[in-house]
Amino acid sequence: MRVVARRRQGFAHDVDIEDGSHSLLVDEPTAAGGDDVGPSPTRLLAAGLASCIAITIEMYAERKGWDVSAVEVEVEVAYDGFVPSSFDATIRLPEGLDEEQRRRLLAVSRKCPVQKVLSGATAVELTHRIETV
């Protein structure tokens, strides 16, 4: 899979993101010199974490036959300057689940792929290179 980010000419920090099937506009908040016309990269990171937790819970619950149709995940981000220093996830589950189900869903929520990468639980190779266009 390939993701491409292209700077939009004439804008402060706007970037078009394409993954072959979807496109998204990314920008920085005005306090960071952007126009705030899209989420910042670090907000996308928090959104990726929240959605990954929600999907992981949903998939697990589906296999177990549990109804979590109203699952909601809120991620609060703390920053050190412009760099995230912590993520605090709150998971809201529908009524009707017992304490053991809630405990298991909390445990499985910590196994989402995005959390594994952020926590360093998964070794990720990251390389950079420059090409002339």
Steps between C-alpha positions, in 0.01 A plus 500: 500500500624849418403838645604824328507848656525799266533858615230725359664796328401843628404380849700516822508136610216329307574149379284270288520138609407214266509128569374378164135487610453805722619857523526731798614855562747543787605834648641655813298715742532876463718512815756290310484714186238300309150587388331225707304369198564138597627295790868523585722192464500449877119527512489238226720283720250535788212432260680191375540378857136567591365332188736204534389440860132525400542260206706253706231495770224465242671210320567314826146555628355384168691171526366456854143594403497804729312816406730805508315693232527824695876476569673838510868572553627843596873570494635799689847610388749688717775690320855599581518793259366355175598140579249264668625395843206279601174354375213429739227276355151485649284215374124532532306175471125444488309375803433129518859378515609337824819585689695207351406603144608857573829378647570285193412783261735733687779239472440449127487877442867516599585259218397720209779533239534879537548471877759228448701732275464803730599303809799340329352151541551441128835554334446733206764569241497861381724616219532829311656580163506801270425486128510787252173582321 
